[in-house]
Amino acid sequence: MADINFGAVAEQFTKKQQEKRMAQDPVLWAQEKCNAFIWSKQQEVMRSVVDHKRTLVASCHASGKTRLASWVAGWWVDTHPKDPVQTRVVTTAPSWGQVRGAMWGYVEEVKKAAGIGGRINGKAEWTFEGYSTPTAFGRKPSDYDETTFQGIHPTYALVIIDEAGGVPESIFTSVETITTNKHARILAIANPDDPTSYMAKVWAQQEKLPEKDRDWHLITISAFDTPNFTGEEVPEKVADNLLQHSWVDDAVKRWGTEDPRYVAKVLAKFPDIGTDGLFNLGRVLISQAGYKDFVPDDGARAILGVDVGLSKTGDYSVIVLNKGGKLTVLHKVKGYDGNMLARLVGECVKEYNVTEIRLDVVGVGRGVQVVLGNWVPSNVPVYYVVGNGQSPDKLRWYNYRAAMYDQFSEAINRGDLSIPPDEFDGEKTEGLLDEFRSIKVEWRGSAILLEGKDQIKKKGGHSPDVLDAMAYASLDIAALNGATSGDDFVESDTILDNTNDEFWADDWGNEPWSFAPA
C-alpha cells in the first residue's frame, strides 16, 4: 500500500475549500487573488451582487465605484465556466471612453493581478482559447439601440451598468432580457447627478416600497460613508484616492449645501433638479401627491390649453383644462384633422363653461386656427401661442416658449398648480412625470433655450404633448407681455410659415439655427 501524503491531501482540501468560499464571496476573492484592500461600503456592494439579482448604487464622487465593479467582473469570469455559452459578463456606460478607458482599464488590471487567462483586446473583449466569442465584453450601444444585447442567453450572466445615470431606459430594458434566469445578476452604479434619468425613476419607485418588496437592492455611498470621514482604517494609498475633506469643504464654499451638485456628488442623493433640467421634480411630485385633495376656489376661471400634434409622427393632440390651478387632461387624441379637433375644443368650451382658450398654432396648429371660429363662440377669447415668438426678456429667455415654460415651472414650485399623477387619468396622463424629466435647458449667453423635440426623441423620449397643453393652460399672459383680457394673439410680429425653408420652425417653434453654438 503506497504511503499517503496527508499533508498534501490536507493542503489540496484546504485549497478546494478556499476556492469554494471565493466563488461565493467576491470580497474574499479580490483580497486573495488581487491582494486588494476593500473598505466596508465596497464590500457591501460586492456582496449584494451575490445576495440580490439587481443592485442599484448611488455613489458620491471619488468612492472607488468603478474599481469595485471591475473586481466583480473579474470574480465572475474567474469563478464561472469560461465558456461564453454558459458565462457572460457585459458592461456598458454612456460613452465608449467610459467603457474602455475607465471600466476596462481596471478590468485589465484585475485580470493581471488575479492571474486569469485569456486575452483582452482593444475592443474591450475578453476571450479565451478555444472560443471566438468573448466571455466578457464592454459596449457603448448605438444611441438607444437595443440590438447590442439581443441573442445573449447564458446560464451565468452578469451585467454591469457603469455611470448608470446616463444610460437610457431602452438599455435597462434590454439588460433585463438577458438576465432572466436565477443565476443572473445586474449591478448598476452611478453618481446620482441627473434626477431626470431612468435610474432616478427606478430609484424613486423602489425607495417607496418596503425592502422585502423591492426588485432592486438600493445602496447609497455618501461622502460621509467613506473612510476619510468615518475614520475607518485603510491603507494610506487608499485614503489618498478617496474623497477628501478639502474637496467637500470647497464644494460647500463654491456651491452651498442646497446646490444640486452638492446633493449629488457629496450626499449621493438625486437632487430635485439637475443642472440642465428645468423642473424641480420634487415639487412636481408634491403637486401630484396632493391632486385629489386640491379644491379650486369658487368662481375660478376655466381655461383651455390645446396642443396640436402631427399624427404622422405619432404625436397626440391634447386638451387640458385649468380650473383655478387644477389641471385636468380632458382629451388626448391621435389622427384628428383640424376641423375635428376644433369641434372637440368647441364641445369642451360648452361643457366646462370655458372663458379662455390658448392654442398652439405653430405648424399643424394653423389648421385648427383657421376653423376654430366655426365651433367656438365669439365671446370666448382665443390666444394663439407661437413658441418662437419674441421673448419678453431677451436676457432671461431665448424665445417665448422658454419664457412660458419657465413661468410654468415657477408656478409649480410656488404650489399654484395641481398636477395629476401619472395613474390618475390612465392613458391620458401615462408617462407625465417622464415628460417633466425630458425638458432640458440650454443656454445662449444668459438666456434659457429649451432643448428641441428631436433631441428628446433621440434620447428615447417622446413628444411632451400633455406637458405642452398644460403649459398653455397655465400661461399667465399678462405677466409675460402685458397683454390684457380680450387680446387675440400671443405671438411675434409675424407667425412664421414653417413651410418656408427660410423661416422653418419645428413643432416646438425652434428654428434649425437656434441650436447653433453661441
C-alpha positions in Angstrom: 0.0 0.0 0.0 1.5 3.3 -1.1 2.2 5.9 1.5 -0.4 8.7 1.7 0.9 12.2 1.9 -1.7 13.5 4.4 -0.1 17.0 4.3 -0.6 17.3 0.6 -4.1 15.9 0.8 -4.9 18.4 3.6 -3.4 21.2 1.6 -5.4 20.2 -1.5 -8.6 20.0 0.6 -7.9 23.5 2.1 -7.3 24.9 -1.4 -10.6 23.4 -2.7 -12.5 24.8 0.3 -10.9 28.2 -0.2 -11.9 28.2 -3.9 -15.4 27.3 -3.0 -15.6 30.2 -0.5 -14.2 32.6 -3.0 -16.7 31.5 -5.6 -19.4 32.6 -3.1 -17.7 35.8 -1.9 -16.2 38.3 -4.4 -14.7 40.3 -1.5 -12.6 37.3 -0.4 -11.8 36.6 -4.0 -10.4 40.1 -4.6 -8.5 40.0 -1.3 -6.9 36.7 -2.0 -6.4 36.8 -5.8 -5.8 40.5 -6.3 -4.3 41.4 -2.9 -6.9 44.2 -2.9 -7.9 46.3 0.1 -11.7 46.7 0.1 -13.3 49.0 2.5 -16.7 48.5 4.1 -19.1 50.1 1.6 -17.3 48.5 -1.3 -17.7 45.1 0.5 -21.4 45.8 0.9 -21.9 46.4 -2.8 -19.9 43.4 -3.9 -21.7 41.0 -1.6 -25.0 42.5 -2.7 -24.3 41.0 -6.1 -24.3 37.6 -4.6 -27.4 38.1 -2.5 -29.6 40.1 -4.9 -30.5 39.8 -8.5 -30.4 43.6 -9.0 -28.2 46.0 -7.2 -28.5 49.8 -7.7 -25.9 52.1 -6.2 -25.9 55.8 -5.8 -22.4 57.0 -5.0 -20.7 60.2 -4.2 -17.7 61.5 -6.1 -14.4 59.5 -5.8 -15.7 56.5 -3.9 -13.9 53.9 -6.0 -17.2 52.7 -7.6 -15.8 51.7 -11.0 -12.8 49.9 -9.4 -15.1 47.8 -7.2 -17.3 47.0 -10.3 -14.1 45.7 -12.1 -13.4 43.4 -9.2 -16.9 42.0 -9.5 -16.4 41.4 -13.3 -13.1 39.7 -12.7 -14.5 37.5 -9.9 -17.4 36.5 -12.1 -15.2 35.4 -15.0 -12.7 33.6 -12.8 -15.3 31.6 -10.8 -17.6 30.6 -13.6 -17.0 28.5 -16.7 -15.0 30.3 -19.3 -17.3 29.0 -22.0 -19.2 32.1 -23.4 -22.3 29.9 -23.9 -22.5 29.4 -20.2 -21.0 32.6 -18.8 -21.1 36.2 -20.0 -20.1 39.5 -18.4 -21.4 42.6 -20.2 -20.5 46.1 -19.2 -22.0 49.3 -20.6 -21.8 53.0 -20.0 -23.0 56.2 -21.8 -19.8 56.6 -23.8 -17.1 54.5 -25.3 -14.5 56.4 -23.3 -16.2 55.4 -20.1 -16.4 51.8 -21.2 -12.9 51.3 -22.5 -10.9 54.0 -20.6 -12.5 53.6 -17.2 -14.1 50.3 -16.6 -12.0 48.1 -18.9 -8.7 49.8 -17.8 -9.5 48.5 -14.3 -10.6 45.1 -15.6 -7.2 44.6 -17.3 -5.5 45.4 -14.0 -7.8 42.8 -12.2 -7.0 40.2 -14.9 -3.3 40.6 -14.4 -3.4 40.8 -10.6 -5.6 37.6 -10.3 -3.6 35.7 -13.0 -6.7 35.0 -15.0 -6.0 33.7 -18.5 -7.4 34.8 -21.8 -6.9 37.9 -23.8 -8.4 41.4 -23.7 -8.3 43.3 -27.0 -8.7 47.0 -27.8 -12.4 46.5 -28.3 -12.9 45.6 -24.6 -13.5 41.9 -25.4 -12.1 39.2 -23.1 -11.7 35.9 -25.0 -10.3 32.5 -24.0 -8.5 29.9 -26.0 -10.9 27.7 -28.0 -13.7 30.3 -28.2 -14.0 33.0 -30.8 -16.9 34.6 -28.9 -15.8 36.7 -25.9 -16.8 35.6 -22.4 -16.8 39.2 -21.3 -17.1 42.4 -23.2 -17.8 46.1 -22.9 -20.2 48.0 -25.2 -21.4 51.5 -25.7 -24.5 50.7 -27.6 -25.5 52.8 -30.5 -27.8 55.5 -29.1 -30.9 53.8 -27.8 -30.3 50.7 -29.9 -31.3 47.6 -28.0 -29.8 45.1 -30.5 -26.4 45.1 -28.8 -27.8 42.8 -26.1 -30.0 40.6 -28.2 -29.3 36.9 -28.6 -27.3 36.6 -25.3 -28.8 34.0 -23.0 -26.1 32.4 -20.9 -26.6 30.4 -17.7 -24.5 32.8 -15.8 -25.0 36.4 -16.9 -23.6 39.5 -15.2 -24.4 42.9 -16.5 -22.6 46.0 -15.1 -24.0 49.4 -15.9 -21.4 52.0 -15.1 -22.4 55.6 -14.9 -26.0 54.3 -15.0 -27.5 57.8 -14.7 -26.6 58.4 -18.3 -27.9 55.1 -19.7 -31.5 55.2 -21.2 -34.5 53.1 -20.3 -34.2 51.1 -23.5 -30.8 49.7 -22.4 -32.1 48.9 -18.9 -35.0 47.0 -20.6 -32.6 45.1 -22.9 -30.4 44.2 -19.9 -33.5 42.6 -18.3 -33.9 40.3 -21.4 -30.5 38.6 -20.9 -30.8 38.3 -17.1 -33.9 36.2 -16.8 -32.7 33.1 -15.0 -32.0 32.7 -11.3 -28.2 32.9 -11.7 -28.1 36.2 -13.5 -27.1 39.5 -11.8 -27.2 43.2 -12.6 -25.1 45.9 -10.9 -25.9 49.5 -11.8 -23.8 52.2 -10.3 -23.5 56.0 -10.7 -23.2 59.4 -9.2 -26.9 60.5 -8.9 -26.4 63.7 -10.9 -29.5 63.6 -13.1 -32.9 63.4 -11.4 -34.5 63.2 -14.9 -32.6 59.9 -15.7 -34.2 56.5 -15.9 -32.0 55.4 -12.9 -33.6 58.2 -10.9 -37.0 57.0 -11.9 -36.2 53.4 -10.8 -34.7 54.6 -7.5 -37.8 56.8 -6.7 -40.1 53.9 -7.4 -38.1 51.3 -5.4 -37.5 53.6 -2.4 -41.2 53.9 -1.8 -41.5 50.1 -1.3 -40.6 48.0 1.8 -37.3 46.4 1.3 -38.8 42.9 1.0 -41.0 44.1 -1.9 -38.2 45.8 -3.9 -36.9 44.5 -7.3 -33.6 46.4 -6.8 -31.4 46.4 -3.7 -30.6 50.1 -3.1 -27.2 51.2 -1.7 -26.1 54.8 -1.0 -22.5 55.7 -0.6 -22.3 59.3 0.6 -19.1 61.2 1.2 -19.7 60.7 4.9 -19.8 56.9 4.5 -16.2 56.9 3.1 -13.2 56.1 5.3 -11.7 59.7 5.3 -14.9 60.8 7.1 -15.8 57.7 9.2 -12.3 57.1 10.5 -12.3 53.5 9.1 -8.7 52.4 8.9 -7.5 51.9 5.4 -4.0 52.0 3.8 -2.6 55.4 3.0 -2.8 54.9 -0.7 -6.5 54.0 -0.5 -7.2 57.1 1.7 -5.3 59.3 -0.8 -7.5 58.1 -3.7 -10.8 58.6 -1.9 -12.9 61.7 -1.4 -11.0 64.3 0.8 -12.3 66.7 3.5 -10.8 69.6 1.5 -12.8 68.7 -1.6 -16.1 68.7 0.4 -15.2 71.9 2.2 -14.5 73.6 -1.1 -17.8 72.3 -2.5 -19.7 73.9 0.4 -18.0 77.2 -0.3 -18.5 77.1 -4.0 -22.0 75.6 -4.2 -23.6 75.6 -0.8 -25.3 72.6 0.7 -28.6 73.1 -1.2 -27.0 73.1 -4.6 -27.8 70.0 -6.8 -24.1 69.3 -7.3 -23.5 69.1 -3.6 -26.6 66.9 -3.1 -25.5 64.5 -5.8 -21.7 64.4 -5.5 -21.4 64.7 -1.7 -24.7 63.3 -0.3 -25.1 60.8 -3.1 -28.8 61.7 -3.4 -30.8 62.6 -6.5 -31.3 66.4 -6.4 -34.7 67.9 -7.1 -33.4 69.3 -10.3 -30.4 68.5 -12.5 -28.0 71.2 -13.7 -29.7 71.0 -17.2 -33.3 70.2 -16.1 -36.0 72.8 -15.9 -38.4 71.4 -13.4 -37.9 70.8 -9.7 -39.1 67.2 -9.8 -39.6 67.1 -6.0 -42.1 69.9 -6.3 -43.8 68.2 -9.2 -44.2 65.0 -7.1 -45.6 67.1 -4.2 -48.1 68.7 -6.6 -49.1 65.3 -7.9 -49.5 63.8 -4.5 -52.0 66.5 -3.4 -54.0 66.4 -6.6 -57.1 64.5 -5.4 -57.4 66.9 -2.4 -56.9 70.1 -4.3 -60.1 72.1 -4.5 -60.2 75.2 -6.7 -61.7 78.4 -5.4 -65.3 79.0 -6.2 -65.8 81.1 -9.3 -62.3 80.2 -10.7 -62.0 80.8 -14.4 -61.9 77.8 -16.7 -59.1 78.0 -19.3 -58.2 75.5 -22.0 -54.7 74.7 -23.3 -54.6 73.0 -26.6 -51.5 71.3 -28.1 -51.9 70.2 -31.7 -49.9 67.1 -32.6 -48.8 65.9 -36.0 -50.4 62.5 -36.3 -48.0 61.1 -38.9 -45.1 61.4 -36.3 -47.2 59.6 -33.7 -47.7 62.7 -31.6 -51.0 63.4 -29.8 -53.3 66.4 -29.7 -54.1 67.2 -26.1 -56.7 69.4 -24.5 -56.1 70.5 -20.8 -58.5 72.3 -18.5 -57.1 74.7 -15.9 -59.8 75.4 -13.3 -58.3 77.6 -10.6 -54.9 75.9 -10.8 -56.2 72.3 -11.0 -55.1 70.8 -14.3 -57.2 68.1 -15.9 -56.4 66.3 -19.2 -59.8 66.3 -20.9 -58.7 64.7 -24.2 -55.6 63.0 -25.6 -56.3 62.0 -29.2 -54.5 61.0 -32.3 -55.4 61.3 -36.0 -57.7 64.2 -35.7 -57.7 66.8 -38.6 -58.0 70.5 -37.9 -61.8 70.6 -38.1 -62.3 67.5 -35.9 -60.0 69.0 -33.2 -61.6 72.4 -33.4 -65.0 70.8 -32.9 -63.8 68.9 -29.9 -62.4 72.2 -28.4 -65.8 73.8 -29.0 -67.6 70.9 -27.1 -65.2 71.4 -24.2 -65.9 75.1 -24.1 -69.7 74.4 -23.7 -69.3 71.5 -21.3 -66.9 73.3 -18.9 -68.0 76.9 -19.3 -64.6 77.8 -20.6 -63.8 81.5 -20.5 -60.5 81.5 -22.5 -58.5 79.3 -24.9 -54.8 79.1 -25.6 -54.0 77.3 -28.8 -50.6 76.1 -30.2 -50.5 77.5 -33.8 -47.0 76.5 -34.9 -47.0 74.1 -37.8 -50.2 71.9 -37.9 -51.9 74.1 -35.3 -52.6 76.6 -38.1 -55.2 74.1 -39.5 -57.1 74.3 -36.2 -56.7 78.1 -36.1 -58.4 78.8 -39.4 -61.6 76.8 -38.5 -61.8 77.3 -34.7 -64.3 80.2 -35.1 -66.8 77.8 -36.6 -67.1 76.0 -33.2 -66.2 78.5 -30.5 -68.5 81.3 -29.5 -67.1 84.7 -30.5 -67.2 86.0 -26.8 -64.6 83.4 -25.8 -61.1 84.9 -26.4 -58.5 82.7 -28.1 -54.8 83.3 -27.6 -52.6 81.9 -30.3 -49.3 80.7 -28.8 -46.2 80.8 -31.0 -43.2 79.2 -29.3 -40.6 81.1 -31.5 -42.3 84.4 -30.8 -40.4 87.3 -29.4 -39.0 86.8 -25.9 -40.5 89.1 -23.2 -37.0 89.5 -21.8 -34.2 88.5 -24.1 -31.6 88.4 -21.3 -33.6 85.7 -19.5 -35.3 83.7 -22.2 -34.3 82.9 -25.8 -37.9 82.9 -27.1 -41.5 82.9 -25.9 -41.6 79.2 -25.4 -38.7 79.3 -22.9 -40.4 82.1 -21.0 -43.7 80.3 -20.9 -42.1 77.0 -19.6 -40.0 78.8 -17.1 -43.2 80.6 -15.8 -45.0 77.2 -15.7 -42.1 75.7 -13.6 -42.1 78.6 -11.1 -45.9 78.3 -10.7 -45.5 74.6 -9.7 -42.7 75.5 -7.3 -45.0 78.0 -5.6 -47.7 75.5 -5.3 -50.1 77.4 -7.5 -50.8 74.5 -9.8 -52.1 71.0 -9.1 -50.7 68.3 -11.5 -52.5 65.0 -12.0 -50.4 61.9 -11.1 -49.5 59.5 -13.9 -52.1 57.0 -12.9 -54.9 59.4 -12.2 -56.4 59.5 -15.7 -55.0 56.3 -17.1 -53.7 56.6 -20.6 -54.3 60.4 -20.7 -51.6 61.0 -18.1 -49.4 57.9 -18.6 -45.8 58.9 -18.6 -46.4 62.5 -17.5 -43.5 62.5 -15.0 -41.3 61.3 -17.8 -42.4 64.4 -19.8 -41.3 66.6 -17.0 -38.0 64.8 -16.8 -37.4 65.3 -20.6 -37.5 69.1 -20.5 -33.8 70.2 -20.6 -32.4 73.7 -21.0 -29.5 75.1 -23.0 -28.1 78.5 -22.6 -27.5 81.3 -25.1 -25.5 83.7 -23.0 -27.8 84.4 -20.1 -30.9 83.3 -21.9 -32.7 80.0 -21.5 -33.5 77.9 -24.5 -35.4 74.6 -24.3 -33.8 71.5 -25.9 -35.6 70.6 -29.1 -38.2 67.9 -29.5 -36.0 66.0 -31.9 -33.3 65.8 -29.3 -35.7 64.4 -26.8 -36.8 61.7 -29.2 -33.2 60.8 -30.0 -32.7 60.1 -26.3 -35.5 57.6 -26.3 -38.2 60.0 -25.1 -41.5 61.1 -26.7 -43.0 64.4 -27.6 -44.3 66.0 -24.3 -47.7 66.7 -25.8 -49.5 66.7 -22.4 -47.0 69.0 -20.8 -47.3 71.4 -23.7 -51.0 71.7 -23.3 -50.6 72.1 -19.5 -48.1 74.9 -20.1 -50.5 76.7 -22.4 -53.4 76.3 -20.0 -51.3 77.7 -17.1 -49.8 80.6 -19.1 -50.1 84.0 -17.3 -50.1 86.1 -20.4 -50.2 89.5 -18.7 -47.2 88.6 -16.5 -45.1 87.9 -19.6 -46.0 90.5 -22.1 -48.6 92.9 -20.6 -51.5 91.6 -22.7 -55.0 92.3 -21.4 -58.0 90.2 -21.5 -59.5 90.1 -24.9 -56.3 90.4 -26.9 -56.3 88.0 -29.8 -52.7 86.9 -30.1 -49.6 85.9 -28.1 -47.0 86.0 -30.9 -44.2 87.7 -32.6 -44.9 90.3 -35.3 -45.4 87.6 -37.9 -46.4 83.9 -37.4 -43.6 82.1 -39.2 -44.7 79.9 -42.0 -43.0 76.6 -41.4 -43.5 75.5 -45.0 -41.0 78.2 -46.0 -37.4 76.8 -45.7 -36.0 80.2 -44.9 -38.2 80.5 -41.8 -38.8 76.9 -41.0 -39.7 76.1 -37.4 -40.3 72.7 -35.7 -43.3 71.7 -33.7 -41.8 73.5 -30.7 -41.2 76.7 -32.5 -37.4 76.3 -32.6 -35.7 77.3 -35.8 -32.8 75.0 -37.1 -30.3 77.7 -36.4 -31.4 78.1 -32.8 -29.2 75.2 -31.6 -26.0 76.5 -33.2 -23.2 77.2 -30.7 -23.4 80.6 -29.1 
